[in-house]
Amino acid sequence: MLALPFQLPSVYELVLLLLLLIIGIALIILVVKILLFILPAAIIAIVVWLLTGSPFWAGVAFLVAALISLLKR
């Protein structure tokens, strides 16, 4: 019989690999959804900050834009 230079993984290792792969993909999807939710509010906050120079009003604009985005969904 031919000897392989590597060992084949067991069934448990394959199941664990599949489980970790599913968890990793789910986390990536979650992070992308959060970034897409925050992005419009962040852009509005940056524009307000550039126009006013006030971090307070930029924060207010971010919260209002995030609230509108949340209510829109």
CHARMM-style PDB file with segment names, atoms N, HN, CA, C and O in Angstrom:
ATOM      1  N   MET     1       0.837  -1.170   0.000  1.00  0.00      PROA
ATOM      2  CA  MET     1       0.000   0.000   0.000  1.00  0.00      PROA
ATOM      3  C   MET     1       0.889   1.242   0.000  1.00  0.00      PROA
ATOM      4  O   MET     1       1.968   1.246   0.593  1.00  0.00      PROA
ATOM      5  N   LEU     2       0.428   2.283  -0.664  1.00  0.00      PROA
ATOM      6  HN  LEU     2      -0.449   2.280  -1.145  1.00  0.00      PROA
ATOM      7  CA  LEU     2       1.183   3.528  -0.801  1.00  0.00      PROA
ATOM      8  C   LEU     2       1.065   4.356   0.477  1.00  0.00      PROA
ATOM      9  O   LEU     2      -0.046   4.592   0.951  1.00  0.00      PROA
ATOM     10  N   ALA     3       2.177   4.795   1.037  1.00  0.00      PROA
ATOM     11  HN  ALA     3       3.079   4.603   0.651  1.00  0.00      PROA
ATOM     12  CA  ALA     3       2.165   5.603   2.259  1.00  0.00      PROA
ATOM     13  C   ALA     3       2.029   7.076   1.876  1.00  0.00      PROA
ATOM     14  O   ALA     3       2.787   7.588   1.052  1.00  0.00      PROA
ATOM     15  N   LEU     4       1.065   7.737   2.479  1.00  0.00      PROA
ATOM     16  HN  LEU     4       0.450   7.321   3.148  1.00  0.00      PROA
ATOM     17  CA  LEU     4       0.840   9.160   2.207  1.00  0.00      PROA
ATOM     18  C   LEU     4       1.758  10.003   3.092  1.00  0.00      PROA
ATOM     19  O   LEU     4       2.001   9.641   4.243  1.00  0.00      PROA
ATOM     20  N   PRO     5       2.267  11.115   2.576  1.00  0.00      PROA
ATOM     21  CA  PRO     5       3.133  11.966   3.396  1.00  0.00      PROA
ATOM     22  C   PRO     5       2.353  12.831   4.390  1.00  0.00      PROA
ATOM     23  O   PRO     5       2.955  13.588   5.152  1.00  0.00      PROA
ATOM     24  N   PHE     6       1.050  12.728   4.389  1.00  0.00      PROA
ATOM     25  HN  PHE     6       0.561  12.114   3.770  1.00  0.00      PROA
ATOM     26  CA  PHE     6       0.216  13.492   5.328  1.00  0.00      PROA
ATOM     27  C   PHE     6      -0.875  12.587   5.863  1.00  0.00      PROA
ATOM     28  O   PHE     6      -1.152  11.517   5.321  1.00  0.00      PROA
ATOM     29  N   GLN     7      -1.488  13.049   6.945  1.00  0.00      PROA
ATOM     30  HN  GLN     7      -1.263  13.918   7.385  1.00  0.00      PROA
ATOM     31  CA  GLN     7      -2.558  12.268   7.553  1.00  0.00      PROA
ATOM     32  C   GLN     7      -3.895  12.866   7.151  1.00  0.00      PROA
ATOM     33  O   GLN     7      -4.046  14.087   7.144  1.00  0.00      PROA
ATOM     34  N   LEU     8      -4.851  12.043   6.822  1.00  0.00      PROA
ATOM     35  HN  LEU     8      -4.728  11.050   6.827  1.00  0.00      PROA
ATOM     36  CA  LEU     8      -6.180  12.531   6.473  1.00  0.00      PROA
ATOM     37  C   LEU     8      -6.898  12.975   7.739  1.00  0.00      PROA
ATOM     38  O   LEU     8      -6.788  12.315   8.773  1.00  0.00      PROA
ATOM     39  N   PRO     9      -7.637  14.090   7.676  1.00  0.00      PROA
ATOM     40  CA  PRO     9      -8.346  14.562   8.877  1.00  0.00      PROA
ATOM     41  C   PRO     9      -9.508  13.643   9.238  1.00  0.00      PROA
ATOM     42  O   PRO     9     -10.104  12.993   8.380  1.00  0.00      PROA
ATOM     43  N   SER    10      -9.807  13.610  10.519  1.00  0.00      PROA
ATOM     44  HN  SER    10      -9.323  14.139  11.216  1.00  0.00      PROA
ATOM     45  CA  SER    10     -10.917  12.779  10.971  1.00  0.00      PROA
ATOM     46  C   SER    10     -12.239  13.500  10.697  1.00  0.00      PROA
ATOM     47  O   SER    10     -12.263  14.674  10.328  1.00  0.00      PROA
ATOM     48  N   VAL    11     -13.314  12.778  10.884  1.00  0.00      PROA
ATOM     49  HN  VAL    11     -13.294  11.824  11.183  1.00  0.00      PROA
ATOM     50  CA  VAL    11     -14.646  13.333  10.649  1.00  0.00      PROA
ATOM     51  C   VAL    11     -14.912  14.493  11.614  1.00  0.00      PROA
ATOM     52  O   VAL    11     -15.515  15.495  11.231  1.00  0.00      PROA
ATOM     53  N   TYR    12     -14.465  14.355  12.851  1.00  0.00      PROA
ATOM     54  HN  TYR    12     -13.976  13.540  13.162  1.00  0.00      PROA
ATOM     55  CA  TYR    12     -14.692  15.415  13.839  1.00  0.00      PROA
ATOM     56  C   TYR    12     -13.968  16.700  13.447  1.00  0.00      PROA
ATOM     57  O   TYR    12     -14.499  17.796  13.624  1.00  0.00      PROA
ATOM     58  N   GLU    13     -12.763  16.564  12.918  1.00  0.00      PROA
ATOM     59  HN  GLU    13     -12.331  15.673  12.774  1.00  0.00      PROA
ATOM     60  CA  GLU    13     -12.019  17.745  12.480  1.00  0.00      PROA
ATOM     61  C   GLU    13     -12.708  18.420  11.299  1.00  0.00      PROA
ATOM     62  O   GLU    13     -12.733  19.647  11.212  1.00  0.00      PROA
ATOM     63  N   LEU    14     -13.261  17.626  10.398  1.00  0.00      PROA
ATOM     64  HN  LEU    14     -13.240  16.629  10.469  1.00  0.00      PROA
ATOM     65  CA  LEU    14     -13.976  18.198   9.256  1.00  0.00      PROA
ATOM     66  C   LEU    14     -15.253  18.902   9.683  1.00  0.00      PROA
ATOM     67  O   LEU    14     -15.586  19.962   9.153  1.00  0.00      PROA
ATOM     68  N   VAL    15     -15.970  18.322  10.637  1.00  0.00      PROA
ATOM     69  HN  VAL    15     -15.700  17.461  11.068  1.00  0.00      PROA
ATOM     70  CA  VAL    15     -17.192  18.958  11.149  1.00  0.00      PROA
ATOM     71  C   VAL    15     -16.845  20.258  11.872  1.00  0.00      PROA
ATOM     72  O   VAL    15     -17.535  21.265  11.708  1.00  0.00      PROA
ATOM     73  N   LEU    16     -15.783  20.237  12.666  1.00  0.00      PROA
ATOM     74  HN  LEU    16     -15.223  19.419  12.799  1.00  0.00      PROA
ATOM     75  CA  LEU    16     -15.357  21.449  13.364  1.00  0.00      PROA
ATOM     76  C   LEU    16     -14.911  22.522  12.373  1.00  0.00      PROA
ATOM     77  O   LEU    16     -15.218  23.699  12.564  1.00  0.00      PROA
ATOM     78  N   LEU    17     -14.206  22.142  11.341  1.00  0.00      PROA
ATOM     79  HN  LEU    17     -13.957  21.186  11.186  1.00  0.00      PROA
ATOM     80  CA  LEU    17     -13.781  23.081  10.311  1.00  0.00      PROA
ATOM     81  C   LEU    17     -14.988  23.702   9.622  1.00  0.00      PROA
ATOM     82  O   LEU    17     -15.016  24.913   9.399  1.00  0.00      PROA
ATOM     83  N   LEU    18     -15.978  22.893   9.285  1.00  0.00      PROA
ATOM     84  HN  LEU    18     -15.955  21.910   9.466  1.00  0.00      PROA
ATOM     85  CA  LEU    18     -17.190  23.399   8.649  1.00  0.00      PROA
ATOM     86  C   LEU    18     -17.940  24.346   9.579  1.00  0.00      PROA
ATOM     87  O   LEU    18     -18.427  25.388   9.141  1.00  0.00      PROA
ATOM     88  N   LEU    19     -18.035  23.995  10.847  1.00  0.00      PROA
ATOM     89  HN  LEU    19     -17.640  23.149  11.203  1.00  0.00      PROA
ATOM     90  CA  LEU    19     -18.716  24.842  11.825  1.00  0.00      PROA
ATOM     91  C   LEU    19     -18.001  26.194  11.975  1.00  0.00      PROA
ATOM     92  O   LEU    19     -18.648  27.242  11.991  1.00  0.00      PROA
ATOM     93  N   LEU    20     -16.686  26.165  12.084  1.00  0.00      PROA
ATOM     94  HN  LEU    20     -16.160  25.314  12.071  1.00  0.00      PROA
ATOM     95  CA  LEU    20     -15.929  27.408  12.207  1.00  0.00      PROA
ATOM     96  C   LEU    20     -16.019  28.246  10.935  1.00  0.00      PROA
ATOM     97  O   LEU    20     -16.041  29.475  11.007  1.00  0.00      PROA
ATOM     98  N   LEU    21     -16.071  27.612   9.799  1.00  0.00      PROA
ATOM     99  HN  LEU    21     -16.053  26.614   9.741  1.00  0.00      PROA
ATOM    100  CA  LEU    21     -16.223  28.327   8.535  1.00  0.00      PROA
ATOM    101  C   LEU    21     -17.576  29.034   8.473  1.00  0.00      PROA
ATOM    102  O   LEU    21     -17.653  30.183   8.038  1.00  0.00      PROA
ATOM    103  N   ILE    22     -18.633  28.364   8.900  1.00  0.00      PROA
ATOM    104  HN  ILE    22     -18.570  27.430   9.253  1.00  0.00      PROA
ATOM    105  CA  ILE    22     -19.972  28.968   8.920  1.00  0.00      PROA
ATOM    106  C   ILE    22     -20.010  30.147   9.885  1.00  0.00      PROA
ATOM    107  O   ILE    22     -20.573  31.192   9.559  1.00  0.00      PROA
ATOM    108  N   ILE    23     -19.419  29.993  11.068  1.00  0.00      PROA
ATOM    109  HN  ILE    23     -18.962  29.144  11.333  1.00  0.00      PROA
ATOM    110  CA  ILE    23     -19.381  31.085  12.044  1.00  0.00      PROA
ATOM    111  C   ILE    23     -18.591  32.266  11.488  1.00  0.00      PROA
ATOM    112  O   ILE    23     -19.004  33.414  11.655  1.00  0.00      PROA
ATOM    113  N   GLY    24     -17.472  32.006  10.836  1.00  0.00      PROA
ATOM    114  HN  GLY    24     -17.136  31.074  10.701  1.00  0.00      PROA
ATOM    115  CA  GLY    24     -16.658  33.075  10.258  1.00  0.00      PROA
ATOM    116  C   GLY    24     -17.398  33.840   9.178  1.00  0.00      PROA
ATOM    117  O   GLY    24     -17.345  35.070   9.144  1.00  0.00      PROA
ATOM    118  N   ILE    25     -18.088  33.129   8.295  1.00  0.00      PROA
ATOM    119  HN  ILE    25     -18.130  32.131   8.323  1.00  0.00      PROA
ATOM    120  CA  ILE    25     -18.850  33.788   7.236  1.00  0.00      PROA
ATOM    121  C   ILE    25     -19.993  34.604   7.824  1.00  0.00      PROA
ATOM    122  O   ILE    25     -20.274  35.704   7.347  1.00  0.00      PROA
ATOM    123  N   ALA    26     -20.656  34.082   8.855  1.00  0.00      PROA
ATOM    124  HN  ALA    26     -20.428  33.189   9.243  1.00  0.00      PROA
ATOM    125  CA  ALA    26     -21.743  34.815   9.503  1.00  0.00      PROA
ATOM    126  C   ALA    26     -21.218  36.093  10.152  1.00  0.00      PROA
ATOM    127  O   ALA    26     -21.875  37.132  10.086  1.00  0.00      PROA
ATOM    128  N   LEU    27     -20.050  36.030  10.775  1.00  0.00      PROA
ATOM    129  HN  LEU    27     -19.517  35.186  10.829  1.00  0.00      PROA
ATOM    130  CA  LEU    27     -19.474  37.232  11.384  1.00  0.00      PROA
ATOM    131  C   LEU    27     -19.099  38.271  10.339  1.00  0.00      PROA
ATOM    132  O   LEU    27     -19.302  39.466  10.555  1.00  0.00      PROA
ATOM    133  N   ILE    28     -18.559  37.834   9.217  1.00  0.00      PROA
ATOM    134  HN  ILE    28     -18.394  36.863   9.042  1.00  0.00      PROA
ATOM    135  CA  ILE    28     -18.214  38.767   8.144  1.00  0.00      PROA
ATOM    136  C   ILE    28     -19.465  39.445   7.604  1.00  0.00      PROA
ATOM    137  O   ILE    28     -19.464  40.653   7.370  1.00  0.00      PROA
ATOM    138  N   ILE    29     -20.523  38.684   7.406  1.00  0.00      PROA
ATOM    139  HN  ILE    29     -20.524  37.702   7.596  1.00  0.00      PROA
ATOM    140  CA  ILE    29     -21.781  39.258   6.923  1.00  0.00      PROA
ATOM    141  C   ILE    29     -22.338  40.258   7.934  1.00  0.00      PROA
ATOM    142  O   ILE    29     -22.841  41.314   7.549  1.00  0.00      PROA
ATOM    143  N   LEU    30     -22.252  39.934   9.215  1.00  0.00      PROA
ATOM    144  HN  LEU    30     -21.844  39.077   9.528  1.00  0.00      PROA
ATOM    145  CA  LEU    30     -22.737  40.837  10.258  1.00  0.00      PROA
ATOM    146  C   LEU    30     -21.953  42.141  10.278  1.00  0.00      PROA
ATOM    147  O   LEU    30     -22.543  43.215  10.396  1.00  0.00      PROA
ATOM    148  N   VAL    31     -20.640  42.062  10.165  1.00  0.00      PROA
ATOM    149  HN  VAL    31     -20.160  41.189  10.069  1.00  0.00      PROA
ATOM    150  CA  VAL    31     -19.807  43.269  10.158  1.00  0.00      PROA
ATOM    151  C   VAL    31     -20.121  44.136   8.943  1.00  0.00      PROA
ATOM    152  O   VAL    31     -20.199  45.359   9.062  1.00  0.00      PROA
ATOM    153  N   VAL    32     -20.301  43.524   7.787  1.00  0.00      PROA
ATOM    154  HN  VAL    32     -20.238  42.531   7.691  1.00  0.00      PROA
ATOM    155  CA  VAL    32     -20.625  44.290   6.573  1.00  0.00      PROA
ATOM    156  C   VAL    32     -21.981  44.972   6.715  1.00  0.00      PROA
ATOM    157  O   VAL    32     -22.135  46.124   6.308  1.00  0.00      PROA
ATOM    158  N   LYS    33     -22.964  44.283   7.285  1.00  0.00      PROA
ATOM    159  HN  LYS    33     -22.839  43.348   7.615  1.00  0.00      PROA
ATOM    160  CA  LYS    33     -24.280  44.895   7.485  1.00  0.00      PROA
ATOM    161  C   LYS    33     -24.199  46.078   8.451  1.00  0.00      PROA
ATOM    162  O   LYS    33     -24.841  47.104   8.230  1.00  0.00      PROA
ATOM    163  N   ILE    34     -23.421  45.940   9.507  1.00  0.00      PROA
ATOM    164  HN  ILE    34     -22.899  45.106   9.686  1.00  0.00      PROA
ATOM    165  CA  ILE    34     -23.266  47.038  10.462  1.00  0.00      PROA
ATOM    166  C   ILE    34     -22.582  48.225   9.794  1.00  0.00      PROA
ATOM    167  O   ILE    34     -22.994  49.368   9.992  1.00  0.00      PROA
ATOM    168  N   LEU    35     -21.540  47.965   9.006  1.00  0.00      PROA
ATOM    169  HN  LEU    35     -21.205  47.036   8.846  1.00  0.00      PROA
ATOM    170  CA  LEU    35     -20.853  49.057   8.316  1.00  0.00      PROA
ATOM    171  C   LEU    35     -21.767  49.751   7.319  1.00  0.00      PROA
ATOM    172  O   LEU    35     -21.728  50.976   7.199  1.00  0.00      PROA
ATOM    173  N   LEU    36     -22.584  48.995   6.605  1.00  0.00      PROA
ATOM    174  HN  LEU    36     -22.615  48.000   6.702  1.00  0.00      PROA
ATOM    175  CA  LEU    36     -23.516  49.611   5.663  1.00  0.00      PROA
ATOM    176  C   LEU    36     -24.596  50.402   6.384  1.00  0.00      PROA
ATOM    177  O   LEU    36     -25.132  51.362   5.831  1.00  0.00      PROA
ATOM    178  N   PHE    37     -24.921  50.012   7.610  1.00  0.00      PROA
ATOM    179  HN  PHE    37     -24.485  49.232   8.059  1.00  0.00      PROA
ATOM    180  CA  PHE    37     -25.901  50.761   8.399  1.00  0.00      PROA
ATOM    181  C   PHE    37     -25.304  52.070   8.904  1.00  0.00      PROA
ATOM    182  O   PHE    37     -25.993  53.089   8.934  1.00  0.00      PROA
ATOM    183  N   ILE    38     -24.041  52.058   9.300  1.00  0.00      PROA
ATOM    184  HN  ILE    38     -23.481  51.230   9.277  1.00  0.00      PROA
ATOM    185  CA  ILE    38     -23.393  53.227   9.903  1.00  0.00      PROA
ATOM    186  C   ILE    38     -22.858  54.200   8.857  1.00  0.00      PROA
ATOM    187  O   ILE    38     -22.742  55.393   9.137  1.00  0.00      PROA
ATOM    188  N   LEU    39     -22.532  53.722   7.664  1.00  0.00      PROA
ATOM    189  HN  LEU    39     -22.626  52.752   7.436  1.00  0.00      PROA
ATOM    190  CA  LEU    39     -21.864  54.543   6.661  1.00  0.00      PROA
ATOM    191  C   LEU    39     -22.606  55.829   6.297  1.00  0.00      PROA
ATOM    192  O   LEU    39     -21.973  56.885   6.298  1.00  0.00      PROA
ATOM    193  N   PRO    40     -23.897  55.810   5.989  1.00  0.00      PROA
ATOM    194  CA  PRO    40     -24.566  57.076   5.650  1.00  0.00      PROA
ATOM    195  C   PRO    40     -24.538  58.085   6.809  1.00  0.00      PROA
ATOM    196  O   PRO    40     -24.323  59.278   6.594  1.00  0.00      PROA
ATOM    197  N   ALA    41     -24.755  57.602   8.018  1.00  0.00      PROA
ATOM    198  HN  ALA    41     -24.930  56.633   8.192  1.00  0.00      PROA
ATOM    199  CA  ALA    41     -24.737  58.490   9.181  1.00  0.00      PROA
ATOM    200  C   ALA    41     -23.338  59.065   9.396  1.00  0.00      PROA
ATOM    201  O   ALA    41     -23.196  60.230   9.770  1.00  0.00      PROA
ATOM    202  N   ALA    42     -22.318  58.263   9.166  1.00  0.00      PROA
ATOM    203  HN  ALA    42     -22.433  57.317   8.862  1.00  0.00      PROA
ATOM    204  CA  ALA    42     -20.945  58.742   9.331  1.00  0.00      PROA
ATOM    205  C   ALA    42     -20.601  59.799   8.290  1.00  0.00      PROA
ATOM    206  O   ALA    42     -19.940  60.790   8.600  1.00  0.00      PROA
ATOM    207  N   ILE    43     -21.046  59.587   7.066  1.00  0.00      PROA
ATOM    208  HN  ILE    43     -21.582  58.782   6.814  1.00  0.00      PROA
ATOM    209  CA  ILE    43     -20.785  60.584   6.018  1.00  0.00      PROA
ATOM    210  C   ILE    43     -21.465  61.904   6.355  1.00  0.00      PROA
ATOM    211  O   ILE    43     -20.866  62.967   6.193  1.00  0.00      PROA
ATOM    212  N   ILE    44     -22.696  61.850   6.817  1.00  0.00      PROA
ATOM    213  HN  ILE    44     -23.183  60.986   6.949  1.00  0.00      PROA
ATOM    214  CA  ILE    44     -23.409  63.071   7.207  1.00  0.00      PROA
ATOM    215  C   ILE    44     -22.705  63.748   8.371  1.00  0.00      PROA
ATOM    216  O   ILE    44     -22.571  64.971   8.385  1.00  0.00      PROA
ATOM    217  N   ALA    45     -22.253  62.970   9.347  1.00  0.00      PROA
ATOM    218  HN  ALA    45     -22.362  61.976   9.336  1.00  0.00      PROA
ATOM    219  CA  ALA    45     -21.556  63.544  10.496  1.00  0.00      PROA
ATOM    220  C   ALA    45     -20.237  64.203  10.079  1.00  0.00      PROA
ATOM    221  O   ALA    45     -19.880  65.260  10.599  1.00  0.00      PROA
ATOM    222  N   ILE    46     -19.521  63.585   9.150  1.00  0.00      PROA
ATOM    223  HN  ILE    46     -19.811  62.726   8.728  1.00  0.00      PROA
ATOM    224  CA  ILE    46     -18.264  64.179   8.679  1.00  0.00      PROA
ATOM    225  C   ILE    46     -18.528  65.490   7.947  1.00  0.00      PROA
ATOM    226  O   ILE    46     -17.786  66.456   8.127  1.00  0.00      PROA
ATOM    227  N   VAL    47     -19.567  65.538   7.129  1.00  0.00      PROA
ATOM    228  HN  VAL    47     -20.170  64.754   6.983  1.00  0.00      PROA
ATOM    229  CA  VAL    47     -19.905  66.783   6.420  1.00  0.00      PROA
ATOM    230  C   VAL    47     -20.289  67.871   7.414  1.00  0.00      PROA
ATOM    231  O   VAL    47     -19.858  69.015   7.273  1.00  0.00      PROA
ATOM    232  N   VAL    48     -21.089  67.532   8.410  1.00  0.00      PROA
ATOM    233  HN  VAL    48     -21.439  66.603   8.525  1.00  0.00      PROA
ATOM    234  CA  VAL    48     -21.484  68.522   9.426  1.00  0.00      PROA
ATOM    235  C   VAL    48     -20.264  68.997  10.204  1.00  0.00      PROA
ATOM    236  O   VAL    48     -20.140  70.187  10.494  1.00  0.00      PROA
ATOM    237  N   TRP    49     -19.369  68.087  10.542  1.00  0.00      PROA
ATOM    238  HN  TRP    49     -19.470  67.120  10.307  1.00  0.00      PROA
ATOM    239  CA  TRP    49     -18.168  68.469  11.271  1.00  0.00      PROA
ATOM    240  C   TRP    49     -17.278  69.390  10.429  1.00  0.00      PROA
ATOM    241  O   TRP    49     -16.715  70.355  10.946  1.00  0.00      PROA
ATOM    242  N   LEU    50     -17.153  69.088   9.127  1.00  0.00      PROA
ATOM    243  HN  LEU    50     -17.610  68.304   8.707  1.00  0.00      PROA
ATOM    244  CA  LEU    50     -16.351  69.944   8.251  1.00  0.00      PROA
ATOM    245  C   LEU    50     -16.970  71.329   8.092  1.00  0.00      PROA
ATOM    246  O   LEU    50     -16.252  72.324   7.991  1.00  0.00      PROA
ATOM    247  N   LEU    51     -18.301  71.398   8.068  1.00  0.00      PROA
ATOM    248  HN  LEU    51     -18.885  70.590   8.150  1.00  0.00      PROA
ATOM    249  CA  LEU    51     -18.970  72.690   7.899  1.00  0.00      PROA
ATOM    250  C   LEU    51     -18.987  73.516   9.178  1.00  0.00      PROA
ATOM    251  O   LEU    51     -18.816  74.734   9.131  1.00  0.00      PROA
ATOM    252  N   THR    52     -19.191  72.864  10.320  1.00  0.00      PROA
ATOM    253  HN  THR    52     -19.329  71.875  10.358  1.00  0.00      PROA
ATOM    254  CA  THR    52     -19.331  73.606  11.577  1.00  0.00      PROA
ATOM    255  C   THR    52     -18.072  73.579  12.425  1.00  0.00      PROA
ATOM    256  O   THR    52     -17.819  74.523  13.174  1.00  0.00      PROA
ATOM    257  N   GLY    53     -17.287  72.536  12.327  1.00  0.00      PROA
ATOM    258  HN  GLY    53     -17.492  71.770  11.718  1.00  0.00      PROA
ATOM    259  CA  GLY    53     -16.109  72.390  13.174  1.00  0.00      PROA
ATOM    260  C   GLY    53     -16.444  71.938  14.585  1.00  0.00      PROA
ATOM    261  O   GLY    53     -15.574  71.907  15.456  1.00  0.00      PROA
ATOM    262  N   SER    54     -17.699  71.589  14.810  1.00  0.00      PROA
ATOM    263  HN  SER    54     -18.405  71.615  14.102  1.00  0.00      PROA
ATOM    264  CA  SER    54     -18.144  71.212  16.150  1.00  0.00      PROA
ATOM    265  C   SER    54     -18.367  69.702  16.237  1.00  0.00      PROA
ATOM    266  O   SER    54     -19.184  69.150  15.499  1.00  0.00      PROA
ATOM    267  N   PRO    55     -17.644  69.038  17.134  1.00  0.00      PROA
ATOM    268  CA  PRO    55     -17.892  67.603  17.317  1.00  0.00      PROA
ATOM    269  C   PRO    55     -19.277  67.322  17.905  1.00  0.00      PROA
ATOM    270  O   PRO    55     -19.859  66.265  17.664  1.00  0.00      PROA
ATOM    271  N   PHE    56     -19.799  68.282  18.679  1.00  0.00      PROA
ATOM    272  HN  PHE    56     -19.327  69.141  18.874  1.00  0.00      PROA
ATOM    273  CA  PHE    56     -21.131  68.111  19.260  1.00  0.00      PROA
ATOM    274  C   PHE    56     -22.193  67.992  18.170  1.00  0.00      PROA
ATOM    275  O   PHE    56     -23.002  67.063  18.178  1.00  0.00      PROA
ATOM    276  N   TRP    57     -22.185  68.946  17.227  1.00  0.00      PROA
ATOM    277  HN  TRP    57     -21.528  69.700  17.220  1.00  0.00      PROA
ATOM    278  CA  TRP    57     -23.188  68.924  16.160  1.00  0.00      PROA
ATOM    279  C   TRP    57     -22.966  67.755  15.212  1.00  0.00      PROA
ATOM    280  O   TRP    57     -23.922  67.231  14.640  1.00  0.00      PROA
ATOM    281  N   ALA    58     -21.721  67.345  15.041  1.00  0.00      PROA
ATOM    282  HN  ALA    58     -20.945  67.770  15.506  1.00  0.00      PROA
ATOM    283  CA  ALA    58     -21.442  66.163  14.225  1.00  0.00      PROA
ATOM    284  C   ALA    58     -22.035  64.922  14.895  1.00  0.00      PROA
ATOM    285  O   ALA    58     -22.597  64.061  14.218  1.00  0.00      PROA
ATOM    286  N   GLY    59     -21.912  64.828  16.208  1.00  0.00      PROA
ATOM    287  HN  GLY    59     -21.455  65.527  16.758  1.00  0.00      PROA
ATOM    288  CA  GLY    59     -22.502  63.710  16.946  1.00  0.00      PROA
ATOM    289  C   GLY    59     -24.010  63.710  16.878  1.00  0.00      PROA
ATOM    290  O   GLY    59     -24.633  62.660  16.724  1.00  0.00      PROA
ATOM    291  N   VAL    60     -24.605  64.898  16.992  1.00  0.00      PROA
ATOM    292  HN  VAL    60     -24.100  65.752  17.117  1.00  0.00      PROA
ATOM    293  CA  VAL    60     -26.062  65.008  16.887  1.00  0.00      PROA
ATOM    294  C   VAL    60     -26.518  64.588  15.492  1.00  0.00      PROA
ATOM    295  O   VAL    60     -27.504  63.866  15.343  1.00  0.00      PROA
ATOM    296  N   ALA    61     -25.794  65.045  14.475  1.00  0.00      PROA
ATOM    297  HN  ALA    61     -24.994  65.632  14.596  1.00  0.00      PROA
ATOM    298  CA  ALA    61     -26.151  64.674  13.099  1.00  0.00      PROA
ATOM    299  C   ALA    61     -26.015  63.161  12.891  1.00  0.00      PROA
ATOM    300  O   ALA    61     -26.844  62.547  12.220  1.00  0.00      PROA
ATOM    301  N   PHE    62     -24.970  62.568  13.467  1.00  0.00      PROA
ATOM    302  HN  PHE    62     -24.297  63.068  14.012  1.00  0.00      PROA
ATOM    303  CA  PHE    62     -24.793  61.118  13.357  1.00  0.00      PROA
ATOM    304  C   PHE    62     -25.955  60.382  14.003  1.00  0.00      PROA
ATOM    305  O   PHE    62     -26.503  59.448  13.417  1.00  0.00      PROA
ATOM    306  N   LEU    63     -26.333  60.796  15.204  1.00  0.00      PROA
ATOM    307  HN  LEU    63     -25.888  61.554  15.680  1.00  0.00      PROA
ATOM    308  CA  LEU    63     -27.431  60.120  15.903  1.00  0.00      PROA
ATOM    309  C   LEU    63     -28.751  60.272  15.164  1.00  0.00      PROA
ATOM    310  O   LEU    63     -29.523  59.317  15.068  1.00  0.00      PROA
ATOM    311  N   VAL    64     -29.016  61.465  14.643  1.00  0.00      PROA
ATOM    312  HN  VAL    64     -28.390  62.240  14.721  1.00  0.00      PROA
ATOM    313  CA  VAL    64     -30.267  61.692  13.917  1.00  0.00      PROA
ATOM    314  C   VAL    64     -30.290  60.864  12.635  1.00  0.00      PROA
ATOM    315  O   VAL    64     -31.301  60.238  12.318  1.00  0.00      PROA
ATOM    316  N   ALA    65     -29.183  60.859  11.901  1.00  0.00      PROA
ATOM    317  HN  ALA    65     -28.362  61.368  12.159  1.00  0.00      PROA
ATOM    318  CA  ALA    65     -29.131  60.079  10.660  1.00  0.00      PROA
ATOM    319  C   ALA    65     -29.245  58.578  10.952  1.00  0.00      PROA
ATOM    320  O   ALA    65     -29.897  57.850  10.203  1.00  0.00      PROA
ATOM    321  N   ALA    66     -28.624  58.120  12.021  1.00  0.00      PROA
ATOM    322  HN  ALA    66     -28.094  58.712  12.630  1.00  0.00      PROA
ATOM    323  CA  ALA    66     -28.727  56.707  12.382  1.00  0.00      PROA
ATOM    324  C   ALA    66     -30.153  56.358  12.801  1.00  0.00      PROA
ATOM    325  O   ALA    66     -30.649  55.281  12.471  1.00  0.00      PROA
ATOM    326  N   LEU    67     -30.807  57.253  13.520  1.00  0.00      PROA
ATOM    327  HN  LEU    67     -30.404  58.128  13.788  1.00  0.00      PROA
ATOM    328  CA  LEU    67     -32.193  57.019  13.936  1.00  0.00      PROA
ATOM    329  C   LEU    67     -33.119  56.973  12.731  1.00  0.00      PROA
ATOM    330  O   LEU    67     -33.993  56.110  12.648  1.00  0.00      PROA
ATOM    331  N   ILE    68     -32.930  57.903  11.793  1.00  0.00      PROA
ATOM    332  HN  ILE    68     -32.220  58.604  11.860  1.00  0.00      PROA
ATOM    333  CA  ILE    68     -33.752  57.896  10.576  1.00  0.00      PROA
ATOM    334  C   ILE    68     -33.509  56.610   9.785  1.00  0.00      PROA
ATOM    335  O   ILE    68     -34.452  56.009   9.270  1.00  0.00      PROA
ATOM    336  N   SER    69     -32.259  56.192   9.690  1.00  0.00      PROA
ATOM    337  HN  SER    69     -31.493  56.680  10.108  1.00  0.00      PROA
ATOM    338  CA  SER    69     -31.937  54.956   8.977  1.00  0.00      PROA
ATOM    339  C   SER    69     -32.558  53.748   9.668  1.00  0.00      PROA
ATOM    340  O   SER    69     -33.012  52.814   9.007  1.00  0.00      PROA
ATOM    341  N   LEU    70     -32.576  53.768  10.991  1.00  0.00      PROA
ATOM    342  HN  LEU    70     -32.206  54.527  11.528  1.00  0.00      PROA
ATOM    343  CA  LEU    70     -33.169  52.665  11.747  1.00  0.00      PROA
ATOM    344  C   LEU    70     -34.691  52.635  11.578  1.00  0.00      PROA
ATOM    345  O   LEU    70     -35.279  51.563  11.435  1.00  0.00      PROA
ATOM    346  N   LEU    71     -35.325  53.808  11.596  1.00  0.00      PROA
ATOM    347  HN  LEU    71     -34.847  54.679  11.713  1.00  0.00      PROA
ATOM    348  CA  LEU    71     -36.773  53.868  11.443  1.00  0.00      PROA
ATOM    349  C   LEU    71     -37.205  53.540  10.016  1.00  0.00      PROA
ATOM    350  O   LEU    71     -38.307  53.038   9.795  1.00  0.00      PROA
ATOM    351  N   LYS    72     -36.336  53.824   9.056  1.00  0.00      PROA
ATOM    352  HN  LYS    72     -35.441  54.232   9.236  1.00  0.00      PROA
ATOM    353  CA  LYS    72     -36.648  53.531   7.658  1.00  0.00      PROA
ATOM    354  C   LYS    72     -36.727  52.042   7.388  1.00  0.00      PROA
ATOM    355  O   LYS    72     -37.464  51.607   6.502  1.00  0.00      PROA
ATOM    356  N   ARG    73     -35.978  51.263   8.140  1.00  0.00      PROA
ATOM    357  HN  ARG    73     -35.380  51.617   8.859  1.00  0.00      PROA
ATOM    358  CA  ARG    73     -35.973  49.810   7.952  1.00  0.00      PROA
ATOM    359  C   ARG    73     -37.149  49.237   8.635  1.00  0.00      PROA
ATOM    360  OT1 ARG    73     -37.347  48.023   8.609  1.00  0.00      PROA
TER     361      ARG     73
END
